[in-house]
Amino acid sequence: MEEVDRGIAAAAAGQAAAEAQRDLAVSTLARYQRLLDRKSVAPQEYDQVAAQQKAAAAAVDRAIAEGQAIRSKRAQILARIETAGPRSPAPRSCAATPRSRRRLPGS
């Protein structure tokens, strides 16, 4: 379970990093839009920044999905543990162990 919890923490950190990159890409795209409007930047450069912004947004979506998947895995593990219940020892069968038919003295 510790491994799953570490995965959840890593997914959260990955999502935060992806969101930071997305926010930077959004503000960069806005700056490039103003530059393009003033014809201070080539359309090709603007297109490149726009593509980077789309990739950053997709990375956030992917990070969110990864986080949801690992949390779902944790929930499944907990459900299996809960349905398994406490473990009890296996019943002993008398037929599995041969009994001696030898008579004891005095019987």
N, CA, C and O of each residue as an XYZ file, in Angstrom:
428
protein
N       0.822     -1.186      0.000
C       0.000      0.000      0.000
C       0.873      1.259      0.000
O       0.487      2.286     -0.559
N       2.045      1.175      0.626
C       2.945      2.325      0.661
C       3.364      2.730     -0.746
O       3.494      3.916     -1.046
N       3.572      1.747     -1.598
C       3.977      2.033     -2.973
C       2.882      2.806     -3.704
O       3.169      3.738     -4.456
N       1.643      2.423     -3.484
C       0.517      3.109     -4.112
C       0.420      4.541     -3.585
O       0.187      5.474     -4.353
N       0.600      4.708     -2.283
C       0.553      6.050     -1.696
C       1.675      6.933     -2.246
O       1.473      8.123     -2.485
N       2.855      6.346     -2.444
C       3.948      7.113     -3.059
C       3.595      7.483     -4.496
O       3.937      8.569     -4.963
N       2.916      6.586     -5.191
C       2.472      6.872     -6.558
C       1.468      8.009     -6.593
O       1.495      8.834     -7.506
N       0.582      8.059     -5.607
C      -0.397      9.145     -5.526
C       0.316     10.472     -5.299
O      -0.022     11.477     -5.926
N       1.300     10.479     -4.407
C       2.058     11.708     -4.142
C       2.827     12.148     -5.388
O       2.883     13.338     -5.699
N       3.412     11.196     -6.094
C       4.158     11.520     -7.309
C       3.225     12.059     -8.393
O       3.580     12.987     -9.119
N       2.032     11.475     -8.497
C       1.068     11.954     -9.481
C       0.627     13.377     -9.161
O       0.461     14.195    -10.066
N       0.440     13.673     -7.890
C       0.054     15.030     -7.489
C       1.169     16.022     -7.822
O       0.899     17.122     -8.304
N       2.399     15.640     -7.571
C       3.529     16.510     -7.898
C       3.639     16.704     -9.411
O       3.921     17.804     -9.887
N       3.418     15.639    -10.149
C       3.448     15.729    -11.610
C       2.356     16.638    -12.141
O       2.567     17.401    -13.084
N       1.191     16.549    -11.528
C       0.085     17.416    -11.949
C       0.409     18.880    -11.648
O       0.141     19.752    -12.475
N       0.978     19.158    -10.484
C       1.338     20.528    -10.134
C       2.375     21.093    -11.110
O       2.284     22.249    -11.522
N       3.348     20.275    -11.472
C       4.371     20.718    -12.416
C       3.759     20.965    -13.796
O       4.096     21.942    -14.465
N       2.865     20.083    -14.213
C       2.211     20.245    -15.513
C       1.346     21.507    -15.526
O       1.303     22.222    -16.527
N       0.669     21.774    -14.430
C      -0.156     22.981    -14.351
C       0.698     24.243    -14.406
O       0.308     25.232    -15.025
N       1.862     24.212    -13.760
C       2.762     25.364    -13.809
C       3.245     25.605    -15.242
O       3.297     26.744    -15.707
N       3.596     24.522    -15.932
C       4.030     24.650    -17.319
C       2.901     25.176    -18.205
O       3.128     25.999    -19.092
N       1.682     24.691    -17.954
C       0.524     25.160    -18.725
C       0.297     26.648    -18.495
O       0.057     27.393    -19.445
N       0.371     27.087    -17.237
C       0.158     28.502    -16.930
C       1.202     29.381    -17.617
O       0.875     30.444    -18.144
N       2.448     28.936    -17.608
C       3.505     29.666    -18.295
C       3.226     29.716    -19.800
O       3.391     30.763    -20.427
N       2.809     28.605    -20.371
C       2.521     28.553    -21.806
C       1.357     29.470    -22.172
O       1.374     30.097    -23.231
N       0.352     29.551    -21.309
C      -0.796     30.428    -21.567
C      -0.349     31.892    -21.587
O      -0.716     32.644    -22.491
N       0.440     32.291    -20.592
C       0.886     33.689    -20.552
C       1.840     34.003    -21.699
O       1.808     35.104    -22.247
N       2.688     33.043    -22.066
C       3.592     33.246    -23.198
C       2.802     33.396    -24.487
O       3.127     34.240    -25.322
N       1.771     32.586    -24.652
C       0.934     32.675    -25.846
C       0.242     34.031    -25.917
O       0.140     34.618    -26.995
N      -0.231     34.533    -24.784
C      -0.876     35.850    -24.768
C       0.114     36.942    -25.184
O      -0.240     37.853    -25.932
N       1.345     36.849    -24.701
C       2.362     37.833    -25.096
C       2.645     37.745    -26.597
O       2.754     38.762    -27.281
N       2.761     36.528    -27.087
C       3.033     36.357    -28.514
C       1.853     36.818    -29.358
O       2.049     37.292    -30.477
N       0.647     36.691    -28.852
C      -0.521     37.179    -29.583
C      -0.427     38.697    -29.759
O      -0.702     39.218    -30.840
N      -0.040     39.399    -28.699
C       0.118     40.856    -28.798
C       1.239     41.214    -29.778
O       1.115     42.157    -30.559
N       2.322     40.456    -29.726
C       3.421     40.706    -30.660
C       3.003     40.436    -32.105
O       3.394     41.165    -33.016
N       2.221     39.404    -32.305
C       1.747     39.072    -33.648
C       0.815     40.164    -34.160
O       0.867     40.536    -35.332
N      -0.034     40.672    -33.277
C      -0.946     41.746    -33.666
C      -0.173     42.990    -34.122
O      -0.626     43.716    -35.007
N       0.991     43.231    -33.514
C       1.820     44.386    -33.895
C       2.815     44.020    -34.990
O       3.665     44.824    -35.370
N       2.694     42.797    -35.487
C       3.597     42.277    -36.519
C       5.064     42.337    -36.081
O       5.970     42.592    -36.874
N       5.249     42.092    -34.783
C       6.606     42.082    -34.221
C       7.183     40.680    -34.147
O       8.340     40.500    -33.767
N       6.386     39.694    -34.505
C       6.843     38.304    -34.470
C       6.273     37.598    -35.699
O       5.176     37.909    -36.163
N       7.027     36.665    -36.200
C       6.585     35.921    -37.382
C       5.448     34.959    -37.007
O       5.430     34.407    -35.906
N       4.510     34.767    -37.926
C       3.413     33.827    -37.647
C       3.911     32.432    -37.281
O       3.291     31.738    -36.474
N       5.025     32.025    -37.871
C       5.586     30.701    -37.562
C       5.987     30.614    -36.086
O       5.766     29.582    -35.453
N       6.570     31.673    -35.531
C       6.950     31.673    -34.118
C       5.703     31.604    -33.227
O       5.678     30.890    -32.225
N       4.675     32.360    -33.615
C       3.422     32.329    -32.857
C       2.822     30.917    -32.893
O       2.355     30.409    -31.874
N       2.838     30.301    -34.056
C       2.294     28.945    -34.186
C       3.039     27.957    -33.291
O       2.438     27.053    -32.708
N       4.346     28.141    -33.193
C       5.145     27.259    -32.345
C       4.758     27.430    -30.875
O       4.624     26.445    -30.149
N       4.580     28.657    -30.442
C       4.188     28.923    -29.056
C       2.776     28.395    -28.802
O       2.501     27.866    -27.725
N       1.886     28.531    -29.776
C       0.518     28.017    -29.637
C       0.533     26.490    -29.506
O      -0.224     25.921    -28.719
N       1.390     25.842    -30.275
C       1.503     24.381    -30.183
C       2.047     23.968    -28.822
O       1.610     22.963    -28.263
N       3.000     24.733    -28.280
C       3.539     24.429    -26.958
C       2.462     24.578    -25.883
O       2.423     23.809    -24.922
N       1.593     25.569    -26.054
C       0.511     25.763    -25.091
C      -0.463     24.583    -25.142
O      -0.930     24.121    -24.100
N      -0.769     24.096    -26.338
C      -1.666     22.934    -26.471
C      -1.036     21.687    -25.854
O      -1.716     20.894    -25.203
N       0.262     21.523    -26.065
C       0.963     20.370    -25.482
C       0.967     20.451    -23.961
O       0.819     19.436    -23.280
N       1.136     21.660    -23.429
C       1.129     21.825    -21.978
C      -0.249     21.520    -21.408
O      -0.358     20.913    -20.342
N      -1.304     21.935    -22.106
C      -2.660     21.635    -21.653
C      -2.920     20.129    -21.688
O      -3.572     19.587    -20.795
N      -2.412     19.459    -22.714
C      -2.563     18.005    -22.803
C      -1.795     17.304    -21.694
O      -2.243     16.274    -21.189
N      -0.645     17.847    -21.307
C       0.138     17.255    -20.221
C      -0.618     17.339    -18.900
O      -0.536     16.427    -18.078
N      -1.351     18.426    -18.694
C      -2.169     18.546    -17.484
C      -3.265     17.480    -17.501
O      -3.502     16.812    -16.495
N      -3.922     17.326    -18.629
C      -4.973     16.300    -18.735
C      -4.411     14.910    -18.453
O      -5.038     14.107    -17.762
N      -3.233     14.637    -18.988
C      -2.593     13.329    -18.773
C      -2.245     13.139    -17.291
O      -2.447     12.059    -16.736
N      -1.728     14.181    -16.666
C      -1.362     14.094    -15.245
C      -2.601     13.866    -14.378
O      -2.556     13.102    -13.413
N      -3.691     14.522    -14.720
C      -4.942     14.322    -13.980
C      -5.412     12.879    -14.137
O      -5.823     12.245    -13.165
N      -5.350     12.370    -15.350
C      -5.778     10.982    -15.602
C      -4.898      9.988    -14.842
O      -5.401      9.004    -14.300
N      -3.599     10.241    -14.801
C      -2.694      9.355    -14.066
C      -3.027      9.364    -12.575
O      -3.029      8.317    -11.928
N      -3.303     10.534    -12.043
C      -3.678     10.634    -10.635
C      -4.968      9.895    -10.337
O      -5.081      9.209     -9.321
N      -5.944     10.038    -11.228
C      -7.209      9.329    -11.046
C      -7.011      7.823    -11.123
O      -7.631      7.072    -10.370
N      -6.155      7.382    -12.025
C      -5.906      5.950    -12.175
C      -5.261      5.367    -10.926
O      -5.651      4.290    -10.476
N      -4.291      6.054    -10.369
C      -3.615      5.516     -9.181
C      -4.534      5.555     -7.967
O      -4.482      4.661     -7.122
N      -5.380      6.590     -7.872
C      -6.344      6.622     -6.761
C      -7.389      5.514     -6.919
O      -7.845      4.940     -5.930
N      -7.762      5.221     -8.153
C      -8.693      4.124     -8.408
C      -8.064      2.785     -8.025
O      -8.724      1.920     -7.451
N      -6.793      2.629     -8.346
C      -6.076      1.404     -7.981
C      -6.049      1.239     -6.461
O      -6.238      0.136     -5.948
N      -5.814      2.336     -5.750
C      -5.797      2.290     -4.288
C      -7.166      1.869     -3.754
O      -7.256      1.055     -2.835
N      -8.223      2.423     -4.332
C      -9.583      2.075     -3.899
C      -9.871      0.599     -4.151
O     -10.513     -0.057     -3.331
N      -9.403      0.076     -5.271
C      -9.598     -1.347     -5.570
C      -8.860     -2.216     -4.568
O      -9.392     -3.227     -4.109
N      -7.656     -1.835     -4.231
C      -6.887     -2.612     -3.256
C      -7.585     -2.608     -1.911
O      -7.697     -3.653     -1.269
N      -8.057     -1.445     -1.474
C      -8.760     -1.364     -0.199
C     -10.043     -2.194     -0.218
O     -10.389     -2.826      0.780
N     -10.745     -2.194     -1.345
C     -11.967     -2.991     -1.449
C     -11.651     -4.480     -1.365
O     -12.389     -5.235     -0.732
N     -10.568     -4.905     -1.994
C     -10.183     -6.322     -1.916
C      -9.828     -6.711     -0.491
O     -10.189     -7.790     -0.021
N      -9.121     -5.827      0.188
C      -8.748     -6.104      1.572
C     -10.001     -6.212      2.430
O     -10.113     -7.107      3.268
N     -10.933     -5.304      2.217
C     -12.160     -5.298      3.018
C     -13.010     -6.544      2.760
O     -13.556     -7.120      3.701
N     -13.129     -6.963      1.509
C     -13.952     -8.135      1.198
C     -13.270     -9.435      1.616
O     -13.936    -10.443      1.851
N     -11.953     -9.409      1.707
C     -11.242    -10.627      2.106
C     -11.511    -10.946      3.572
O     -11.560    -12.116      3.952
N     -11.681     -9.940      4.377
C     -11.951    -10.152      5.798
C     -10.740    -10.714      6.507
O      -9.671    -10.859      5.915
N     -10.912    -11.028      7.777
C      -9.782    -11.577      8.535
C      -9.446    -12.984      8.050
O     -10.326    -13.757      7.672
N      -8.201    -13.282      8.070
C      -7.767    -14.614      7.634
C      -7.889    -15.581      8.798
O      -7.463    -15.285      9.915
N      -8.466    -16.723      8.530
C      -8.568    -17.756      9.555
C      -7.741    -18.951      9.108
O      -7.560    -19.178      7.911
N      -7.245    -19.710     10.066
C      -6.433    -20.870      9.674
C      -7.291    -21.897      8.933
O      -8.495    -22.010      9.164
N      -6.657    -22.623      8.061
C      -7.361    -23.652      7.296
C      -7.829    -24.754      8.238
O      -7.106    -25.129      9.161
N      -9.027    -25.273      8.014
C      -9.515    -26.349      8.888
C      -8.675    -27.606      8.702
O      -8.200    -27.902      7.605
N      -8.507    -28.328      9.785
C      -7.744    -29.576      9.709
C      -8.685    -30.726      9.406
O      -9.792    -30.813      9.939
N      -8.231    -31.572      8.567
C      -9.039    -32.730      8.203
C      -8.431    -33.965      8.848
O      -7.225    -34.200      8.772
N      -9.267    -34.723      9.465
C      -8.787    -35.965     10.075
C      -8.409    -36.983      9.022
O      -7.533    -37.816      9.256
N      -9.040    -36.934      7.886
C      -8.763    -37.898      6.832
C      -7.381    -37.687      6.240
O      -6.824    -38.602      5.633
N      -6.833    -36.527      6.400
C      -5.537    -36.241      5.809
C      -4.396    -36.865      6.599
O      -3.308    -37.054      6.056
N      -4.617    -37.187      7.864
C      -3.550    -37.765      8.669
C      -3.912    -39.210      8.997
O      -4.950    -39.451      9.615
N      -3.087    -40.174      8.601
C      -3.402    -41.582      8.883
C      -3.297    -41.875     10.377
O      -2.412    -41.371     11.068
N      -4.215    -42.695     10.849
C      -4.220    -43.083     12.262
C      -3.689    -44.504     12.395
O      -3.922    -45.369     11.551
N      -3.004    -44.693     13.433
C      -2.465    -46.021     13.685
C      -3.586    -46.924     14.196
O      -4.394    -46.509     15.027
N      -3.632    -48.143     13.704
C      -4.655    -49.096     14.160
C      -4.069    -50.070     15.174
O      -4.721    -51.034     15.574
N      -2.875    -49.816     15.569
C      -2.226    -50.686     16.531
C      -2.880    -50.497     17.891
O      -3.162    -49.377     18.317
N      -3.110    -51.607     18.553
C      -3.712    -51.565     19.883
C      -2.637    -51.363     20.929
O      -1.529    -51.893     20.843
N      -3.003    -50.592     21.898
C      -2.069    -50.366     22.986
C      -2.173    -51.521     23.989
O      -3.237    -52.124     24.135
N      -1.112    -51.813     24.649
C      -1.184    -52.881     25.644
C      -2.198    -52.560     26.729
O      -2.269    -51.424     27.197
N      -2.956    -53.519     27.119
C      -3.957    -53.371     28.170
C      -5.288    -52.928     27.639
O      -6.196    -52.691     28.436
N      -5.462    -52.803     26.364
C      -6.766    -52.385     25.883
C      -7.513    -53.513     25.256
O      -8.640    -53.327     24.796
